[in-house]
Amino acid sequence: MKKHEIIVCMGSSCFARGNKATLQKIKDYLKLNNLEEKVVFKGNRCFDKCGKGPNLMIDDKMFHQVSEENVETILDQFFSIFRIY
């Protein structure tokens, strides 16, 4: 089974705008949803989209303006996880 790939931009612009907190939120999300074995998660130096950052790529889909506040929604939509609150 092919693993999904999540790449968070660790370039200085994205990192300064919050990708450090987003990185931790993704790690917590993967653990909470038992996805750690199904995902390769890594940082990347830059996607050359600094003006649209912080940036995140899941498989071949790029997400812009990713924040600690919206990353869970992005992950829920990608992995089709729906929660009842």
KETIVEX-235108 format. One record per residue: residue number from 1; residue in three letters; x, y, z of N, C-alpha, C, O in turn. Coordinates in steps of 0.05 Angstrom, whole numbers, plus 32768, in hexadecimal, padded with zeros to 4 digits. Layout:
# KETIVEX-235108
<site resi="NUM" resn="ALA" n_u="X" n_v="Y" n_w="Z" ca_u="X" ca_v="Y" ca_w="Z" c_u="X" c_v="Y" c_w="Z" o_u="X" o_v="Y" o_w="Z"/>
...
This chain:
# KETIVEX-235108
<site resi="1" resn="MET" n_u="8011" n_v="7FE8" n_w="8000" ca_u="8000" ca_v="8000" ca_w="8000" c_u="8012" c_v="8019" c_w="8000" o_u="8024" o_v="801C" o_w="8011"/>
<site resi="2" resn="LYS" n_u="800D" n_v="802A" n_w="7FED" ca_u="801C" ca_v="8043" ca_w="7FEB" c_u="8015" c_v="8056" c_w="8001" o_u="7FFD" o_v="805A" o_w="8007"/>
<site resi="3" resn="LYS" n_u="8029" n_v="8062" n_w="800E" ca_u="8024" ca_v="8075" ca_w="8023" c_u="801E" c_v="8091" c_w="8017" o_u="8029" o_v="8098" o_w="8003"/>
<site resi="4" resn="HIS" n_u="800D" n_v="80A0" n_w="8025" ca_u="800A" ca_v="80BC" ca_w="801E" c_u="8022" c_v="80CB" c_w="8027" o_u="8030" o_v="80C3" o_w="8039"/>
<site resi="5" resn="GLU" n_u="8027" n_v="80E2" n_w="801A" ca_u="803E" ca_v="80F2" ca_w="8021" c_u="8035" c_v="810E" c_w="8029" o_u="8026" o_v="811B" o_w="801A"/>
<site resi="6" resn="ILE" n_u="803C" n_v="8117" n_w="8040" ca_u="8036" ca_v="8132" ca_w="804A" c_u="8051" c_v="8140" c_w="804C" o_u="8063" o_v="8137" o_w="805A"/>
<site resi="7" resn="ILE" n_u="8053" n_v="8157" n_w="803F" ca_u="806C" ca_v="8167" ca_w="8040" c_u="8064" c_v="8183" c_w="8049" o_u="8054" o_v="8191" o_w="803D"/>
<site resi="8" resn="VAL" n_u="8070" n_v="818B" n_w="805F" ca_u="806C" ca_v="81A6" ca_w="8069" c_u="8084" c_v="81B7" c_w="8062" o_u="809B" o_v="81AE" o_w="8066"/>
<site resi="9" resn="CYS" n_u="807F" n_v="81CF" n_w="8059" ca_u="8095" ca_v="81E1" ca_w="8051" c_u="80A3" c_v="81EB" c_w="806A" o_u="8096" o_v="81F5" o_w="807D"/>
<site resi="10" resn="MET" n_u="80BD" n_v="81E8" n_w="806B" ca_u="80CD" ca_v="81F2" ca_w="8082" c_u="80DF" c_v="8209" c_w="8079" o_u="80F2" o_v="820F" o_w="8087"/>
<site resi="11" resn="GLY" n_u="80D9" n_v="8215" n_w="8063" ca_u="80E7" ca_v="822D" ca_w="805A" c_u="80E3" c_v="8243" c_w="806F" o_u="80D0" o_v="8243" o_w="807D"/>
<site resi="12" resn="SER" n_u="80F5" n_v="8256" n_w="806F" ca_u="80F4" ca_v="826B" ca_w="8084" c_u="80DA" c_v="827B" c_w="8084" o_u="80D0" o_v="8282" o_w="809A"/>
<site resi="13" resn="SER" n_u="80CF" n_v="8281" n_w="806D" ca_u="80B6" ca_v="8290" ca_w="806C" c_u="809F" c_v="8280" c_w="8078" o_u="8090" o_v="828B" o_w="8088"/>
<site resi="14" resn="CYS" n_u="809B" n_v="8268" n_w="806F" ca_u="8085" ca_v="8257" ca_w="8079" c_u="8089" c_v="8251" c_w="8097" o_u="8076" o_v="8251" o_w="80A6"/>
<site resi="15" resn="PHE" n_u="80A2" n_v="824B" n_w="809E" ca_u="80A8" ca_v="8244" ca_w="80BA" c_u="80A2" c_v="825C" c_w="80CC" o_u="8096" o_v="8259" o_w="80E2"/>
<site resi="16" resn="ALA" n_u="80A9" n_v="8274" n_w="80C4" ca_u="80A4" ca_v="828C" ca_w="80D3" c_u="8087" c_v="8293" c_w="80D6" o_u="807E" o_v="82A0" o_w="80E9"/>
<site resi="17" resn="ARG" n_u="8077" n_v="828A" n_w="80C2" ca_u="805A" ca_v="828F" ca_w="80C3" c_u="804A" c_v="8278" c_w="80CF" o_u="8031" o_v="8278" o_w="80CC"/>
<site resi="18" resn="GLY" n_u="8057" n_v="8266" n_w="80DD" ca_u="8048" ca_v="8253" ca_w="80ED" c_u="804A" c_v="8236" c_w="80E6" o_u="803C" o_v="8226" o_w="80F3"/>
<site resi="19" resn="ASN" n_u="805B" n_v="822E" n_w="80D3" ca_u="805C" ca_v="8212" ca_w="80CD" c_u="8068" c_v="8201" c_w="80E3" o_u="8064" o_v="81E8" o_w="80E3"/>
<site resi="20" resn="LYS" n_u="8075" n_v="820D" n_w="80F6" ca_u="807F" ca_v="81FD" ca_w="810D" c_u="8067" c_v="81F2" c_w="811D" o_u="8067" o_v="81DA" o_w="8124"/>
<site resi="21" resn="ALA" n_u="8054" n_v="8203" n_w="8122" ca_u="803C" ca_v="81FA" ca_w="8131" c_u="802B" c_v="81E7" c_w="8120" o_u="8020" o_v="81D4" o_w="812A"/>
<site resi="22" resn="THR" n_u="802A" n_v="81EC" n_w="8106" ca_u="801B" ca_v="81DB" ca_w="80F3" c_u="8028" c_v="81BF" c_w="80F2" o_u="801A" o_v="81AB" o_w="80F2"/>
<site resi="23" resn="LEU" n_u="8042" n_v="81BE" n_w="80F3" ca_u="8050" ca_v="81A5" ca_w="80F2" c_u="8048" c_v="8193" c_w="810A" o_u="8043" o_v="817C" o_w="8107"/>
<site resi="24" resn="GLN" n_u="8047" n_v="819F" n_w="8122" ca_u="803F" ca_v="8190" ca_w="813A" c_u="8022" c_v="8187" c_w="8138" o_u="801B" o_v="8171" o_w="8140"/>
<site resi="25" resn="LYS" n_u="8011" n_v="8199" n_w="812E" ca_u="7FF4" ca_v="8192" ca_w="812B" c_u="7FF1" c_v="817A" c_w="8118" o_u="7FE0" o_v="8169" o_w="811D"/>
<site resi="26" resn="ILE" n_u="8000" n_v="8179" n_w="8102" ca_u="7FFF" ca_v="8162" ca_w="80F0" c_u="8008" c_v="8149" c_w="80FE" o_u="7FFB" o_v="8134" o_w="80FB"/>
<site resi="27" resn="LYS" n_u="801E" n_v="814A" n_w="810C" ca_u="8028" ca_v="8132" ca_w="811B" c_u="8013" c_v="8128" c_w="812E" o_u="800D" o_v="8110" o_w="812F"/>
<site resi="28" resn="ASP" n_u="8006" n_v="813A" n_w="813D" ca_u="7FF1" ca_v="8132" ca_w="8150" c_u="7FD9" c_v="8126" c_w="8141" o_u="7FCE" o_v="8112" o_w="814A"/>
<site resi="29" resn="TYR" n_u="7FD2" n_v="8132" n_w="812A" ca_u="7FBB" ca_v="8128" ca_w="811B" c_u="7FC0" c_v="810C" c_w="8110" o_u="7FAF" o_v="80FA" o_w="8112"/>
<site resi="30" resn="LEU" n_u="7FD8" n_v="8107" n_w="8106" ca_u="7FDF" ca_v="80EC" ca_w="80FB" c_u="7FDE" c_v="80D7" c_w="8111" o_u="7FD4" o_v="80C1" o_w="810D"/>
<site resi="31" resn="LYS" n_u="7FE8" n_v="80DE" n_w="8129" ca_u="7FE7" ca_v="80CC" ca_w="813F" c_u="7FCA" c_v="80C7" c_w="8149" o_u="7FC3" o_v="80B0" o_w="814D"/>
<site resi="32" resn="LEU" n_u="7FBB" n_v="80DC" n_w="814C" ca_u="7F9F" ca_v="80DA" ca_w="8156" c_u="7F8E" c_v="80C8" c_w="8143" o_u="7F7C" o_v="80BA" o_w="814C"/>
<site resi="33" resn="ASN" n_u="7F93" n_v="80CA" n_w="8129" ca_u="7F83" ca_v="80BC" ca_w="8115" c_u="7F90" c_v="80A2" c_w="810B" o_u="7F87" o_v="8098" o_w="80F6"/>
<site resi="34" resn="ASN" n_u="7FA4" n_v="8099" n_w="8119" ca_u="7FB2" ca_v="8080" ca_w="8112" c_u="7FBB" c_v="8080" c_w="80F4" o_u="7FB8" o_v="806C" o_w="80E6"/>
<site resi="35" resn="LEU" n_u="7FC6" n_v="8096" n_w="80EC" ca_u="7FD0" ca_v="8099" ca_w="80D0" c_u="7FEE" c_v="8098" c_w="80CD" o_u="7FF8" o_v="809A" o_w="80B7"/>
<site resi="36" resn="GLU" n_u="7FFC" n_v="8096" n_w="80E3" ca_u="8019" ca_v="8097" ca_w="80E3" c_u="8026" c_v="8082" c_w="80D0" o_u="803A" o_v="8088" o_w="80C3"/>
<site resi="37" resn="GLU" n_u="801A" n_v="806B" n_w="80CF" ca_u="8025" ca_v="8055" ca_w="80BE" c_u="801D" c_v="8058" c_w="80A1" o_u="8028" o_v="804A" o_w="8090"/>
<site resi="38" resn="LYS" n_u="800A" n_v="806A" n_w="809C" ca_u="8000" ca_v="806D" ca_w="8080" c_u="800B" c_v="8086" c_w="8073" o_u="8004" o_v="808C" o_w="805C"/>
<site resi="39" resn="VAL" n_u="801B" n_v="8095" n_w="8081" ca_u="8024" ca_v="80AF" ca_w="8077" c_u="8043" c_v="80B2" c_w="807A" o_u="804E" o_v="80AB" o_w="808F"/>
<site resi="40" resn="VAL" n_u="804F" n_v="80BD" n_w="8066" ca_u="806B" ca_v="80C6" ca_w="8068" c_u="8069" c_v="80E4" c_w="806D" o_u="805E" o_v="80F2" o_w="805C"/>
<site resi="41" resn="PHE" n_u="8074" n_v="80ED" n_w="8083" ca_u="8071" ca_v="8109" ca_w="808B" c_u="808D" c_v="8115" c_w="808C" o_u="809E" o_v="810B" o_w="809B"/>
<site resi="42" resn="LYS" n_u="8091" n_v="812B" n_w="807D" ca_u="80AC" ca_v="8137" ca_w="807E" c_u="80AB" c_v="8155" c_w="8078" o_u="8096" o_v="815F" o_w="806F"/>
<site resi="43" resn="GLY" n_u="80C1" n_v="8162" n_w="807D" ca_u="80C3" ca_v="817E" ca_w="8076" c_u="80D1" c_v="8181" c_w="805B" o_u="80DF" o_v="8170" o_w="8052"/>
<site resi="44" resn="ASN" n_u="80CD" n_v="8198" n_w="804F" ca_u="80DA" ca_v="819F" ca_w="8036" c_u="80E5" c_v="81BB" c_w="8039" o_u="80DA" o_v="81CC" o_w="8047"/>
<site resi="45" resn="ARG" n_u="80FA" n_v="81C1" n_w="802C" ca_u="8107" ca_v="81DB" ca_w="802F" c_u="80F6" c_v="81F1" c_w="8024" o_u="80F3" o_v="8206" o_w="8032"/>
<site resi="46" resn="CYS" n_u="80EB" n_v="81EF" n_w="800D" ca_u="80DB" ca_v="8204" ca_w="8001" c_u="80CC" c_v="81FA" c_w="7FE9" o_u="80D6" o_v="81E9" o_w="7FDA"/>
<site resi="47" resn="PHE" n_u="80B4" n_v="8204" n_w="7FE5" ca_u="80A4" ca_v="81FD" ca_w="7FCD" c_u="80A4" c_v="8214" c_w="7FB9" o_u="8096" o_v="8212" o_w="7FA4"/>
<site resi="48" resn="ASP" n_u="80B3" n_v="8229" n_w="7FBE" ca_u="80B3" ca_v="8241" ca_w="7FAD" c_u="8098" c_v="824E" c_w="7FAA" o_u="8092" o_v="825A" o_w="7F95"/>
<site resi="49" resn="LYS" n_u="8088" n_v="824D" n_w="7FBF" ca_u="806D" ca_v="8259" ca_w="7FBF" c_u="806B" c_v="826A" c_w="7FD9" o_u="8056" o_v="826B" o_w="7FE5"/>
<site resi="50" resn="CYS" n_u="8080" n_v="8278" n_w="7FE0" ca_u="8082" ca_v="8286" ca_w="7FFA" c_u="806B" c_v="829A" c_w="7FFE" o_u="8061" o_v="829D" o_w="8014"/>
<site resi="51" resn="GLY" n_u="8063" n_v="82A7" n_w="7FE9" ca_u="804E" ca_v="82BB" ca_w="7FEB" c_u="8033" c_v="82B0" c_w="7FF2" o_u="8021" o_v="82BE" o_w="7FFB"/>
<site resi="52" resn="LYS" n_u="8030" n_v="8295" n_w="7FED" ca_u="8016" ca_v="8288" ca_w="7FF3" c_u="8017" c_v="8277" c_w="800C" o_u="8004" o_v="826A" o_w="8013"/>
<site resi="53" resn="GLY" n_u="802E" n_v="8278" n_w="801A" ca_u="8032" ca_v="8267" ca_w="8031" c_u="8024" c_v="8270" c_w="804A" o_u="8018" o_v="8285" o_w="804B"/>
<site resi="54" resn="PRO" n_u="8026" n_v="825F" n_w="805E" ca_u="8034" ca_v="8246" ca_w="8060" c_u="8029" c_v="8230" c_w="804E" o_u="8010" o_v="822F" o_w="8049"/>
<site resi="55" resn="ASN" n_u="803A" n_v="8220" n_w="8043" ca_u="8032" ca_v="820C" ca_w="802F" c_u="8035" c_v="81EF" c_w="803A" o_u="8046" o_v="81E9" o_w="804B"/>
<site resi="56" resn="LEU" n_u="8024" n_v="81DE" n_w="802F" ca_u="8024" ca_v="81C2" ca_w="8037" c_u="801C" c_v="81B2" c_w="801E" o_u="800C" o_v="81BB" o_w="800E"/>
<site resi="57" resn="MET" n_u="8029" n_v="819B" n_w="801A" ca_u="8022" ca_v="818A" ca_w="8004" c_u="801A" c_v="816E" c_w="800E" o_u="8028" o_v="8163" o_w="801F"/>
<site resi="58" resn="ILE" n_u="8003" n_v="8165" n_w="8005" ca_u="7FFB" ca_v="814A" ca_w="800B" c_u="7FF9" c_v="813B" c_w="7FF1" o_u="7FE9" o_v="8142" o_w="7FDF"/>
<site resi="59" resn="ASP" n_u="8009" n_v="8126" n_w="7FEF" ca_u="800C" ca_v="8118" ca_w="7FD5" c_u="8014" c_v="812D" c_w="7FC0" o_u="8029" o_v="8139" o_w="7FC3"/>
<site resi="60" resn="ASP" n_u="8004" n_v="8131" n_w="7FAC" ca_u="800B" ca_v="8145" ca_w="7F97" c_u="7FFB" c_v="815E" c_w="7F99" o_u="7FFB" o_v="816F" o_w="7F87"/>
<site resi="61" resn="LYS" n_u="7FEC" n_v="8161" n_w="7FAF" ca_u="7FDA" ca_v="8179" ca_w="7FB2" c_u="7FE7" c_v="818D" c_w="7FC5" o_u="7FED" o_v="8187" o_w="7FDB"/>
<site resi="62" resn="MET" n_u="7FE9" n_v="81A6" n_w="7FBB" ca_u="7FF5" ca_v="81BB" ca_w="7FCB" c_u="7FDF" c_v="81CB" c_w="7FD9" o_u="7FCA" o_v="81D2" o_w="7FCD"/>
<site resi="63" resn="PHE" n_u="7FE4" n_v="81D2" n_w="7FF2" ca_u="7FD2" ca_v="81E2" ca_w="8002" c_u="7FE1" c_v="81FB" c_w="800A" o_u="7FF9" o_v="81FA" o_w="8013"/>
<site resi="64" resn="HIS" n_u="7FD4" n_v="8213" n_w="8008" ca_u="7FE1" ca_v="822C" ca_w="800F" c_u="7FD3" c_v="8238" c_w="8027" o_u="7FBD" o_v="8230" o_w="802F"/>
<site resi="65" resn="GLN" n_u="7FE1" n_v="824B" n_w="8034" ca_u="7FD6" ca_v="8259" ca_w="804B" c_u="7FCD" c_v="8245" c_w="8061" o_u="7FB8" o_v="8249" o_w="806D"/>
<site resi="66" resn="VAL" n_u="7FDD" n_v="8231" n_w="8065" ca_u="7FD7" ca_v="821C" ca_w="8079" c_u="7FDF" c_v="8227" c_w="8094" o_u="7FF4" o_v="8233" o_w="8098"/>
<site resi="67" resn="SER" n_u="7FCE" n_v="8223" n_w="80A8" ca_u="7FD3" ca_v="822C" ca_w="80C3" c_u="7FCC" c_v="8216" c_w="80D7" o_u="7FC0" o_v="8202" o_w="80D0"/>
<site resi="68" resn="GLU" n_u="7FD4" n_v="821B" n_w="80EF" ca_u="7FCD" ca_v="8209" ca_w="8105" c_u="7FAF" c_v="8206" c_w="8107" o_u="7FA4" o_v="81F1" o_w="810F"/>
<site resi="69" resn="GLU" n_u="7FA1" n_v="821C" n_w="8101" ca_u="7F84" ca_v="821C" ca_w="8103" c_u="7F75" c_v="820D" c_w="80ED" o_u="7F60" o_v="8201" o_w="80F2"/>
<site resi="70" resn="ASN" n_u="7F80" n_v="820C" n_w="80D4" ca_u="7F72" ca_v="81FF" ca_w="80BE" c_u="7F7D" c_v="81E5" c_w="80B5" o_u="7F71" o_v="81D7" o_w="80A4"/>
<site resi="71" resn="VAL" n_u="7F94" n_v="81DD" n_w="80BF" ca_u="7FA1" ca_v="81C5" ca_w="80B5" c_u="7F91" c_v="81AC" c_w="80BB" o_u="7F91" o_v="8199" o_w="80AC"/>
<site resi="72" resn="GLU" n_u="7F83" n_v="81AB" n_w="80D2" ca_u="7F73" ca_v="8193" ca_w="80D9" c_u="7F5C" c_v="8190" c_w="80C4" o_u="7F56" o_v="8179" o_w="80BD"/>
<site resi="73" resn="THR" n_u="7F50" n_v="81A6" n_w="80BC" ca_u="7F3B" ca_v="81A4" ca_w="80A8" c_u="7F46" c_v="819A" c_w="808E" o_u="7F39" o_v="818A" o_w="8080"/>
<site resi="74" resn="ILE" n_u="7F5D" n_v="81A3" n_w="8086" ca_u="7F6A" ca_v="819A" ca_w="806D" c_u="7F6F" c_v="817C" c_w="806F" o_u="7F69" o_v="816D" o_w="805C"/>
<site resi="75" resn="LEU" n_u="7F7A" n_v="8173" n_w="8085" ca_u="7F80" ca_v="8156" ca_w="8089" c_u="7F66" c_v="8146" c_w="808A" o_u="7F65" o_v="8130" o_w="807E"/>
<site resi="76" resn="ASP" n_u="7F52" n_v="8150" n_w="8097" ca_u="7F38" ca_v="8142" ca_w="8098" c_u="7F2D" c_v="813E" c_w="807C" o_u="7F24" o_v="8128" o_w="8075"/>
<site resi="77" resn="GLN" n_u="7F2E" n_v="8153" n_w="806C" ca_u="7F23" ca_v="8151" ca_w="8051" c_u="7F34" c_v="813E" c_w="8040" o_u="7F29" o_v="812E" o_w="8031"/>
<site resi="78" resn="PHE" n_u="7F4E" n_v="813F" n_w="8042" ca_u="7F5F" ca_v="812E" ca_w="8033" c_u="7F5B" c_v="8111" c_w="803A" o_u="7F59" o_v="80FF" o_w="8028"/>
<site resi="79" resn="PHE" n_u="7F5A" n_v="810B" n_w="8054" ca_u="7F57" ca_v="80EF" ca_w="805D" c_u="7F3A" c_v="80E7" c_w="8061" o_u="7F35" o_v="80D1" o_w="806A"/>
<site resi="80" resn="SER" n_u="7F28" n_v="80F8" n_w="805A" ca_u="7F0B" ca_v="80F3" ca_w="805C" c_u="7F03" c_v="80EA" c_w="8078" o_u="7EF4" o_v="80D7" o_w="807B"/>
<site resi="81" resn="ILE" n_u="7F0D" n_v="80F9" n_w="808B" ca_u="7F06" ca_v="80F3" ca_w="80A7" c_u="7EF1" c_v="8108" c_w="80B0" o_u="7EF6" o_v="8120" o_w="80AE"/>
<site resi="82" resn="PHE" n_u="7EDB" n_v="80FE" n_w="80B9" ca_u="7EC7" ca_v="8110" ca_w="80C3" c_u="7EC1" c_v="810A" c_w="80E0" o_u="7EBD" o_v="80F3" o_w="80E8"/>
<site resi="83" resn="ARG" n_u="7EC1" n_v="811F" n_w="80EF" ca_u="7EBC" ca_v="811D" ca_w="810C" c_u="7EA1" c_v="8128" c_w="8113" o_u="7E98" o_v="813B" o_w="8106"/>
<site resi="84" resn="ILE" n_u="7E95" n_v="811C" n_w="8126" ca_u="7E7C" ca_v="8127" ca_w="8132" c_u="7E83" c_v="8134" c_w="814C" o_u="7E8D" o_v="8126" o_w="815E"/>
<site resi="85" resn="TYR" n_u="7E7E" n_v="814E" n_w="814F" ca_u="7E85" ca_v="815C" ca_w="8167" c_u="7E6D" c_v="815F" c_w="8179" o_u="7E6E" o_v="816B" o_w="818E"/>
